């Protein structure tokens, strides 16, 4: 984690930054935060707020460190020795924090990943990192779900991939309609998980969501 932040801070290894996003200096970023503090109605020069622009800039480096990482790189290390294992692999309840691209408000949730390997598997920690890379960008949940699925599908080339994400959106709980306890569920089913009802049901029951998600 610390390594990732340091890489962002140096502005290197940017692999997935959208076009047209020249990086401003840290001073410019901190000034923008001072402006937002003034916009909110407070004085950025009062004692309690003096270090805030620098802290917020550092927090941004952590929250948005996913722009500096290319998930295909660390997924490329796979294991071929699976001793004939040909059942699905499921990793459930991968917690993540992301930010909605509409309000920059936190999205707090859990991702569940399933795939049916074709000869090779990937280390489970890599699956968790895959979620983090996409979560640590400005997101909408639907896009994040699809990105994780298609990345896994294109690197591992399994018989199928299933992703379900459940999350609470703080732009909905702390502002706007102010509805707490609402969870958004998104899913992406590829290959056999899309084609075969039994395979999909097996995955959904493994993550305790049977019957709740349509393909
Ligand atoms: Zn939002």
py3Dmol code that shows the C-alpha trace and the ligand (Angstrom):
import py3Dmol

protein = """\
ATOM      1  CA  UNK A   1       0.000   0.000   0.000  1.00  0.00           C
ATOM      2  CA  UNK A   2       2.706   2.465   1.029  1.00  0.00           C
ATOM      3  CA  UNK A   3       4.581   1.592  -2.109  1.00  0.00           C
ATOM      4  CA  UNK A   4       1.613   2.401  -4.272  1.00  0.00           C
ATOM      5  CA  UNK A   5       1.137   5.769  -2.630  1.00  0.00           C
ATOM      6  CA  UNK A   6       4.791   6.614  -3.126  1.00  0.00           C
ATOM      7  CA  UNK A   7       4.537   5.760  -6.794  1.00  0.00           C
ATOM      8  CA  UNK A   8       1.589   8.079  -7.254  1.00  0.00           C
ATOM      9  CA  UNK A   9       3.388  10.812  -5.365  1.00  0.00           C
ATOM     10  CA  UNK A  10       6.266  10.687  -7.819  1.00  0.00           C
ATOM     11  CA  UNK A  11       3.851  10.723 -10.695  1.00  0.00           C
ATOM     12  CA  UNK A  12       5.461   7.661 -12.256  1.00  0.00           C
ATOM     13  CA  UNK A  13       4.084   4.361 -13.463  1.00  0.00           C
ATOM     14  CA  UNK A  14       0.841   5.915 -14.574  1.00  0.00           C
ATOM     15  CA  UNK A  15      -0.623   3.327 -16.815  1.00  0.00           C
ATOM     16  CA  UNK A  16      -4.317   3.951 -16.861  1.00  0.00           C
ATOM     17  CA  UNK A  17      -4.755   7.672 -16.566  1.00  0.00           C
ATOM     18  CA  UNK A  18      -7.426   8.860 -18.960  1.00  0.00           C
ATOM     19  CA  UNK A  19      -6.235  11.090 -21.805  1.00  0.00           C
ATOM     20  CA  UNK A  20      -6.243  14.810 -21.133  1.00  0.00           C
ATOM     21  CA  UNK A  21      -5.329  14.481 -17.471  1.00  0.00           C
ATOM     22  CA  UNK A  22      -2.044  16.300 -17.003  1.00  0.00           C
ATOM     23  CA  UNK A  23      -1.117  16.101 -13.384  1.00  0.00           C
ATOM     24  CA  UNK A  24      -1.181  19.418 -11.519  1.00  0.00           C
ATOM     25  CA  UNK A  25       1.466  20.144  -8.911  1.00  0.00           C
ATOM     26  CA  UNK A  26       0.886  19.322  -5.273  1.00  0.00           C
ATOM     27  CA  UNK A  27       0.713  23.057  -4.507  1.00  0.00           C
ATOM     28  CA  UNK A  28      -2.082  23.441  -7.048  1.00  0.00           C
ATOM     29  CA  UNK A  29      -3.952  20.506  -5.503  1.00  0.00           C
ATOM     30  CA  UNK A  30      -3.589  21.946  -2.002  1.00  0.00           C
ATOM     31  CA  UNK A  31      -4.771  25.343  -3.215  1.00  0.00           C
ATOM     32  CA  UNK A  32      -7.849  23.734  -4.715  1.00  0.00           C
ATOM     33  CA  UNK A  33      -8.646  22.227  -1.308  1.00  0.00           C
ATOM     34  CA  UNK A  34      -8.182  25.638   0.339  1.00  0.00           C
ATOM     35  CA  UNK A  35     -10.704  26.974  -2.164  1.00  0.00           C
ATOM     36  CA  UNK A  36     -13.195  24.235  -1.254  1.00  0.00           C
ATOM     37  CA  UNK A  37     -12.760  25.010   2.454  1.00  0.00           C
ATOM     38  CA  UNK A  38     -13.537  28.672   1.741  1.00  0.00           C
ATOM     39  CA  UNK A  39     -16.457  27.610  -0.470  1.00  0.00           C
ATOM     40  CA  UNK A  40     -17.810  25.556   2.441  1.00  0.00           C
ATOM     41  CA  UNK A  41     -17.673  28.692   4.628  1.00  0.00           C
ATOM     42  CA  UNK A  42     -14.562  28.266   6.752  1.00  0.00           C
ATOM     43  CA  UNK A  43     -11.147  29.871   6.951  1.00  0.00           C
ATOM     44  CA  UNK A  44      -8.316  27.644   5.689  1.00  0.00           C
ATOM     45  CA  UNK A  45      -5.816  29.747   7.656  1.00  0.00           C
ATOM     46  CA  UNK A  46      -7.290  29.067  11.065  1.00  0.00           C
ATOM     47  CA  UNK A  47      -5.143  26.765  13.162  1.00  0.00           C
ATOM     48  CA  UNK A  48      -7.258  23.627  12.978  1.00  0.00           C
ATOM     49  CA  UNK A  49      -7.383  23.733   9.182  1.00  0.00           C
ATOM     50  CA  UNK A  50      -3.805  24.703   8.413  1.00  0.00           C
ATOM     51  CA  UNK A  51      -2.588  21.176   7.723  1.00  0.00           C
ATOM     52  CA  UNK A  52      -5.808  20.049   6.091  1.00  0.00           C
ATOM     53  CA  UNK A  53      -5.008  20.760   2.427  1.00  0.00           C
ATOM     54  CA  UNK A  54      -1.802  18.692   2.697  1.00  0.00           C
ATOM     55  CA  UNK A  55      -3.609  15.877   4.492  1.00  0.00           C
ATOM     56  CA  UNK A  56      -6.433  15.815   1.951  1.00  0.00           C
ATOM     57  CA  UNK A  57      -3.899  15.689  -0.892  1.00  0.00           C
ATOM     58  CA  UNK A  58      -2.228  12.700   0.767  1.00  0.00           C
ATOM     59  CA  UNK A  59      -5.602  11.050   1.284  1.00  0.00           C
ATOM     60  CA  UNK A  60      -6.323  11.502  -2.427  1.00  0.00           C
ATOM     61  CA  UNK A  61      -3.066   9.724  -3.230  1.00  0.00           C
ATOM     62  CA  UNK A  62      -4.289   6.742  -1.268  1.00  0.00           C
ATOM     63  CA  UNK A  63      -7.939   6.796  -2.329  1.00  0.00           C
ATOM     64  CA  UNK A  64      -7.044   7.141  -5.992  1.00  0.00           C
ATOM     65  CA  UNK A  65      -3.869   5.082  -6.143  1.00  0.00           C
ATOM     66  CA  UNK A  66      -5.577   2.693  -8.575  1.00  0.00           C
ATOM     67  CA  UNK A  67      -4.754   4.971 -11.514  1.00  0.00           C
ATOM     68  CA  UNK A  68      -1.095   4.074 -11.098  1.00  0.00           C
ATOM     69  CA  UNK A  69      -1.606   0.330 -11.327  1.00  0.00           C
ATOM     70  CA  UNK A  70      -2.167  -1.972 -14.241  1.00  0.00           C
ATOM     71  CA  UNK A  71      -4.078  -5.021 -12.961  1.00  0.00           C
ATOM     72  CA  UNK A  72      -3.141  -7.114 -15.984  1.00  0.00           C
ATOM     73  CA  UNK A  73       0.487  -7.058 -14.805  1.00  0.00           C
ATOM     74  CA  UNK A  74      -0.034  -8.698 -11.454  1.00  0.00           C
ATOM     75  CA  UNK A  75      -2.701 -11.083 -12.734  1.00  0.00           C
ATOM     76  CA  UNK A  76      -0.295 -12.366 -15.342  1.00  0.00           C
ATOM     77  CA  UNK A  77       1.472 -14.571 -12.775  1.00  0.00           C
ATOM     78  CA  UNK A  78      -0.672 -17.669 -12.777  1.00  0.00           C
ATOM     79  CA  UNK A  79      -0.316 -21.229 -11.560  1.00  0.00           C
ATOM     80  CA  UNK A  80      -0.696 -24.090 -13.993  1.00  0.00           C
ATOM     81  CA  UNK A  81      -0.287 -26.879 -11.432  1.00  0.00           C
ATOM     82  CA  UNK A  82      -3.890 -27.340 -10.446  1.00  0.00           C
ATOM     83  CA  UNK A  83      -3.866 -31.158 -10.190  1.00  0.00           C
ATOM     84  CA  UNK A  84      -6.902 -31.510 -12.365  1.00  0.00           C
ATOM     85  CA  UNK A  85      -8.983 -29.067 -10.328  1.00  0.00           C
ATOM     86  CA  UNK A  86     -11.857 -28.094 -12.572  1.00  0.00           C
ATOM     87  CA  UNK A  87     -14.461 -26.653 -10.222  1.00  0.00           C
ATOM     88  CA  UNK A  88     -15.229 -23.047  -9.699  1.00  0.00           C
ATOM     89  CA  UNK A  89     -13.077 -20.815  -7.515  1.00  0.00           C
ATOM     90  CA  UNK A  90     -14.998 -18.351  -5.370  1.00  0.00           C
ATOM     91  CA  UNK A  91     -13.620 -15.527  -3.272  1.00  0.00           C
ATOM     92  CA  UNK A  92     -16.355 -13.803  -1.388  1.00  0.00           C
ATOM     93  CA  UNK A  93     -16.697 -10.750   0.851  1.00  0.00           C
ATOM     94  CA  UNK A  94     -13.725  -8.815  -0.476  1.00  0.00           C
ATOM     95  CA  UNK A  95     -14.225  -5.500   1.267  1.00  0.00           C
ATOM     96  CA  UNK A  96     -13.407  -2.336  -0.634  1.00  0.00           C
ATOM     97  CA  UNK A  97     -13.725   1.421  -0.427  1.00  0.00           C
ATOM     98  CA  UNK A  98     -14.242   3.439  -3.558  1.00  0.00           C
ATOM     99  CA  UNK A  99     -15.531   6.892  -4.513  1.00  0.00           C
ATOM    100  CA  UNK A 100     -18.407   7.707  -6.807  1.00  0.00           C
ATOM    101  CA  UNK A 101     -17.395   9.707  -9.802  1.00  0.00           C
ATOM    102  CA  UNK A 102     -20.468  11.919  -9.534  1.00  0.00           C
ATOM    103  CA  UNK A 103     -19.942  13.302  -6.012  1.00  0.00           C
ATOM    104  CA  UNK A 104     -16.564  11.882  -4.908  1.00  0.00           C
ATOM    105  CA  UNK A 105     -18.474  10.425  -1.970  1.00  0.00           C
ATOM    106  CA  UNK A 106     -17.379   7.063  -0.558  1.00  0.00           C
ATOM    107  CA  UNK A 107     -18.787   3.805  -1.850  1.00  0.00           C
ATOM    108  CA  UNK A 108     -18.274   1.125   0.799  1.00  0.00           C
ATOM    109  CA  UNK A 109     -18.928  -2.445  -0.134  1.00  0.00           C
ATOM    110  CA  UNK A 110     -17.962  -6.020  -0.766  1.00  0.00           C
ATOM    111  CA  UNK A 111     -17.118  -7.810  -3.968  1.00  0.00           C
ATOM    112  CA  UNK A 112     -17.557 -11.503  -4.706  1.00  0.00           C
ATOM    113  CA  UNK A 113     -15.537 -13.120  -7.468  1.00  0.00           C
ATOM    114  CA  UNK A 114     -16.023 -16.491  -9.071  1.00  0.00           C
ATOM    115  CA  UNK A 115     -14.399 -18.118 -12.059  1.00  0.00           C
ATOM    116  CA  UNK A 116     -14.199 -21.531 -13.609  1.00  0.00           C
ATOM    117  CA  UNK A 117     -10.511 -22.092 -14.416  1.00  0.00           C
ATOM    118  CA  UNK A 118      -9.299 -23.358 -17.732  1.00  0.00           C
ATOM    119  CA  UNK A 119      -5.932 -24.966 -16.788  1.00  0.00           C
ATOM    120  CA  UNK A 120      -4.653 -22.093 -14.675  1.00  0.00           C
ATOM    121  CA  UNK A 121      -5.516 -20.221 -11.529  1.00  0.00           C
ATOM    122  CA  UNK A 122      -4.325 -17.006  -9.951  1.00  0.00           C
ATOM    123  CA  UNK A 123      -3.332 -16.390  -6.320  1.00  0.00           C
ATOM    124  CA  UNK A 124      -6.285 -15.278  -4.223  1.00  0.00           C
ATOM    125  CA  UNK A 125      -4.524 -12.189  -2.945  1.00  0.00           C
ATOM    126  CA  UNK A 126      -4.274 -11.078  -6.563  1.00  0.00           C
ATOM    127  CA  UNK A 127      -8.047 -11.238  -6.860  1.00  0.00           C
ATOM    128  CA  UNK A 128      -8.366  -8.962  -3.846  1.00  0.00           C
ATOM    129  CA  UNK A 129      -5.819  -6.568  -5.353  1.00  0.00           C
ATOM    130  CA  UNK A 130      -7.752  -6.574  -8.598  1.00  0.00           C
ATOM    131  CA  UNK A 131     -10.778  -5.254  -6.717  1.00  0.00           C
ATOM    132  CA  UNK A 132      -8.663  -2.591  -5.012  1.00  0.00           C
ATOM    133  CA  UNK A 133      -7.118  -1.297  -8.221  1.00  0.00           C
ATOM    134  CA  UNK A 134     -10.509  -0.552  -9.721  1.00  0.00           C
ATOM    135  CA  UNK A 135     -11.986   0.613  -6.405  1.00  0.00           C
ATOM    136  CA  UNK A 136      -9.201   3.160  -5.970  1.00  0.00           C
ATOM    137  CA  UNK A 137     -10.383   5.162  -8.913  1.00  0.00           C
ATOM    138  CA  UNK A 138     -13.387   7.413  -9.427  1.00  0.00           C
ATOM    139  CA  UNK A 139     -16.116   4.942 -10.117  1.00  0.00           C
ATOM    140  CA  UNK A 140     -19.659   4.008 -10.688  1.00  0.00           C
ATOM    141  CA  UNK A 141     -20.482   0.577  -9.338  1.00  0.00           C
ATOM    142  CA  UNK A 142     -21.769  -0.776 -12.644  1.00  0.00           C
ATOM    143  CA  UNK A 143     -18.536   0.134 -14.434  1.00  0.00           C
ATOM    144  CA  UNK A 144     -16.347  -1.261 -11.671  1.00  0.00           C
ATOM    145  CA  UNK A 145     -18.235  -4.573 -11.795  1.00  0.00           C
ATOM    146  CA  UNK A 146     -17.789  -4.851 -15.561  1.00  0.00           C
ATOM    147  CA  UNK A 147     -14.113  -3.817 -15.445  1.00  0.00           C
ATOM    148  CA  UNK A 148     -13.192  -6.460 -12.877  1.00  0.00           C
ATOM    149  CA  UNK A 149     -15.017  -9.139 -14.876  1.00  0.00           C
ATOM    150  CA  UNK A 150     -13.510  -8.276 -18.224  1.00  0.00           C
ATOM    151  CA  UNK A 151      -9.983  -7.926 -16.838  1.00  0.00           C
ATOM    152  CA  UNK A 152     -10.151 -11.354 -15.210  1.00  0.00           C
ATOM    153  CA  UNK A 153     -11.715 -12.839 -18.312  1.00  0.00           C
ATOM    154  CA  UNK A 154      -9.135 -11.439 -20.696  1.00  0.00           C
ATOM    155  CA  UNK A 155      -6.072 -12.380 -18.605  1.00  0.00           C
ATOM    156  CA  UNK A 156      -7.035 -15.824 -17.281  1.00  0.00           C
ATOM    157  CA  UNK A 157      -9.252 -16.894 -20.190  1.00  0.00           C
ATOM    158  CA  UNK A 158     -11.333 -19.107 -17.891  1.00  0.00           C
ATOM    159  CA  UNK A 159     -14.549 -20.901 -18.862  1.00  0.00           C
ATOM    160  CA  UNK A 160     -16.440 -18.134 -17.154  1.00  0.00           C
ATOM    161  CA  UNK A 161     -16.319 -15.248 -14.697  1.00  0.00           C
ATOM    162  CA  UNK A 162     -18.915 -14.075 -12.181  1.00  0.00           C
ATOM    163  CA  UNK A 163     -18.715 -10.823 -10.256  1.00  0.00           C
ATOM    164  CA  UNK A 164     -21.242  -9.529  -7.747  1.00  0.00           C
ATOM    165  CA  UNK A 165     -20.739  -6.264  -5.902  1.00  0.00           C
ATOM    166  CA  UNK A 166     -22.854  -5.043  -3.000  1.00  0.00           C
ATOM    167  CA  UNK A 167     -22.237  -1.511  -1.772  1.00  0.00           C
ATOM    168  CA  UNK A 168     -23.602   1.474   0.066  1.00  0.00           C
ATOM    169  CA  UNK A 169     -23.226   4.833  -1.613  1.00  0.00           C
ATOM    170  CA  UNK A 170     -22.657   7.706   0.756  1.00  0.00           C
ATOM    171  CA  UNK A 171     -23.822  10.192  -1.851  1.00  0.00           C
ATOM    172  CA  UNK A 172     -27.210   8.637  -1.201  1.00  0.00           C
ATOM    173  CA  UNK A 173     -26.982   8.194   2.576  1.00  0.00           C
ATOM    174  CA  UNK A 174     -25.406  11.540   3.560  1.00  0.00           C
ATOM    175  CA  UNK A 175     -26.960  13.860   0.978  1.00  0.00           C
ATOM    176  CA  UNK A 176     -29.691  13.913  -1.668  1.00  0.00           C
ATOM    177  CA  UNK A 177     -32.422  11.469  -0.715  1.00  0.00           C
ATOM    178  CA  UNK A 178     -30.735  10.544   2.626  1.00  0.00           C
ATOM    179  CA  UNK A 179     -31.648   6.880   2.590  1.00  0.00           C
ATOM    180  CA  UNK A 180     -29.532   4.744   4.894  1.00  0.00           C
ATOM    181  CA  UNK A 181     -29.224   0.982   4.806  1.00  0.00           C
ATOM    182  CA  UNK A 182     -29.796   0.798   1.056  1.00  0.00           C
ATOM    183  CA  UNK A 183     -27.453  -1.584  -0.699  1.00  0.00           C
ATOM    184  CA  UNK A 184     -26.898  -1.577  -4.420  1.00  0.00           C
ATOM    185  CA  UNK A 185     -26.178  -4.951  -5.990  1.00  0.00           C
ATOM    186  CA  UNK A 186     -24.564  -5.231  -9.419  1.00  0.00           C
ATOM    187  CA  UNK A 187     -23.411  -8.319 -11.242  1.00  0.00           C
ATOM    188  CA  UNK A 188     -21.580  -9.381 -14.335  1.00  0.00           C
ATOM    189  CA  UNK A 189     -21.740 -12.971 -15.565  1.00  0.00           C
ATOM    190  CA  UNK A 190     -19.560 -14.170 -18.429  1.00  0.00           C
ATOM    191  CA  UNK A 191     -19.126 -17.512 -20.173  1.00  0.00           C
ATOM    192  CA  UNK A 192     -20.611 -20.497 -18.384  1.00  0.00           C
ATOM    193  CA  UNK A 193     -21.967 -18.321 -15.585  1.00  0.00           C
ATOM    194  CA  UNK A 194     -24.091 -16.521 -18.135  1.00  0.00           C
ATOM    195  CA  UNK A 195     -25.027 -19.586 -20.168  1.00  0.00           C
ATOM    196  CA  UNK A 196     -25.690 -22.181 -17.487  1.00  0.00           C
ATOM    197  CA  UNK A 197     -28.300 -21.560 -14.831  1.00  0.00           C
ATOM    198  CA  UNK A 198     -26.868 -24.293 -12.570  1.00  0.00           C
ATOM    199  CA  UNK A 199     -23.365 -22.803 -12.622  1.00  0.00           C
ATOM    200  CA  UNK A 200     -24.707 -19.353 -11.863  1.00  0.00           C
ATOM    201  CA  UNK A 201     -26.879 -20.708  -9.052  1.00  0.00           C
ATOM    202  CA  UNK A 202     -23.925 -22.578  -7.591  1.00  0.00           C
ATOM    203  CA  UNK A 203     -21.942 -19.344  -7.489  1.00  0.00           C
ATOM    204  CA  UNK A 204     -24.807 -17.334  -6.036  1.00  0.00           C
ATOM    205  CA  UNK A 205     -25.435 -19.878  -3.339  1.00  0.00           C
ATOM    206  CA  UNK A 206     -21.696 -19.922  -2.506  1.00  0.00           C
ATOM    207  CA  UNK A 207     -21.917 -16.172  -1.860  1.00  0.00           C
ATOM    208  CA  UNK A 208     -25.345 -16.516  -0.170  1.00  0.00           C
ATOM    209  CA  UNK A 209     -27.159 -14.506  -2.821  1.00  0.00           C
ATOM    210  CA  UNK A 210     -29.057 -17.284  -4.520  1.00  0.00           C
ATOM    211  CA  UNK A 211     -32.094 -16.043  -6.416  1.00  0.00           C
ATOM    212  CA  UNK A 212     -31.189 -12.400  -5.843  1.00  0.00           C
ATOM    213  CA  UNK A 213     -29.238 -11.697  -9.001  1.00  0.00           C
ATOM    214  CA  UNK A 214     -30.293 -11.962 -12.615  1.00  0.00           C
ATOM    215  CA  UNK A 215     -27.672 -12.769 -15.277  1.00  0.00           C
TER     216      UNK A 215
END
"""
ligand_1 = """\
1
ZN
Zn -22.609 9.802 -6.178
"""
view = py3Dmol.view(width=600, height=400)
view.addModel(protein, "pdb")
view.setStyle({"model": 0}, {"cartoon": {"style": "trace"}})
view.addModel(ligand_1, "xyz")
view.setStyle({"model": 1}, {"stick": {}})
view.zoomTo()
view.show()
